[in-house]
């Protein structure tokens, strides 16, 4: 009798055993054939045989030497007795899949510190830990590193000090390989900050914010106590601190509130003066707005016009800097934001001073080179003079415009001078006049990476207790000052323009 053999499509996992199935029919009687051998092939290569029983032949094949993919199954029936031999006409398909895995990434709650991210990786088919390979970790889609998998566990250290309070997505990715399929998993990293702060902590932050805003650095966050808060969250605390002073409750605890920043600001104020009741009104309305909207306002209306979001931050920081627990500042001058931070930096008048570096002739020539270069770029520049204290003259006299720039050149690195220009009296007097420092590398000690800068031998103005400064570069930068350590005119000019733009 004529026969017909067919094979079934099969699906399995690599490294496991797959049962191949052939069916042989008697074409004359339309019944199953019985007896005889069936030889199975994969991609035309014989892999084994089995006996046909009641029309079916089964062969169990171990796929340990195969890779994931598709293979053609064929079979030949040798015939027996009345049954003739036959070959498959249509191929069956064997689809071999990588072994499935499962990742369990751990949810983490932590402060703004170093944390350990964890995940468990399991061979889902065999129900056992994966013992090798690597796992990729991401935070909010940004890769932070890979970790080796050991006994099914993957751990990676992550510095979360740069994250704000909130929830972040931890993503883990196991890449596909010969044995295993790709798998991705997500978990949540929750960053918490302190819920309560003291007046002194918030006031210290206000000084920091004021310093940087007045040096044209519109920072997005600030450290308060042990927490790094976004500037709008800081603003909420400042408004509460000032309100408490006004109500004679300055020692009251200040509570954190998560909130968003506005998309932009609307600043239409003219130069005018705020008085205590005006400041208090701004604070109470800001607090109410944030409490209701969980978002800072783009402006607060005042008698002088709409005070924009950034200008509110600056003005309240300035008020809290000058106030104490028992003293509320008597007045606060408000300037248009466009005056303090003009979009076109060339409207800023630049003044140049220099220490005694070489000789008066050479020092004056160098200032004139800087002046000419700046003027060629559209700036108005005035040379103030030469001498050890010329950097103080215009600042203390307050005889320059509020948005002017002073570029001061120095021939030495003087820790006492650093201390002086970082004092509250100097910085409050300087206000929004930007001070940019330039150091001559041929004569000045390179303090950029120093851990200690001793008191200068000719320092006759610092108190006797002053011996020097630790980490002088960090100290200067933390007060908002930028500096150049070069005598190249082009570099100096480019650095200045970058700092004041």
ABEGO torsion letter per residue (X at the ends): XBBBBBBBBBBBBBGBBBBBBBBBBBAAAGBBBBEEBBBBBBGGBBAEBBBBBGGBBBBBBBAAABBBEBBBBBBBBAEBEABBBBBBABBBBBBBBBBBBBBBBBBBBBBBBBBBBBBBBBBAAAGBBBABEBBBBBBGGBBAEBBBBBGGBBBBBBBAAABBBEBBBBBBBBBBBAABBBBBBBBBBBBBBBABBBAAAAAAAAAAAAAAAAAGBBBABBBBEABBBBAAAAAAAAAAAAAAAAAGAAABBBBBBBBBBBABBBBABBBBBBBAAAAAAAAAAAAAAAAAAGBBBABBBBAAEBBBAAAAAAAAAAAAAABBAABBBABBBBBBAAAABBABAAABBBBBBBBBABBAAAAAAAAAAAAAAAAAAGBBBBBAEBEAAAAAAAAAAGABBAABBBBBBBABBBAAAAAAAABAAAAAAAEABBBBBBBBAAABBBAAABABBBBBAABAABBAABAEBBGAAAAAAAAGBBBBBBABAAAAAAAAAAAAX
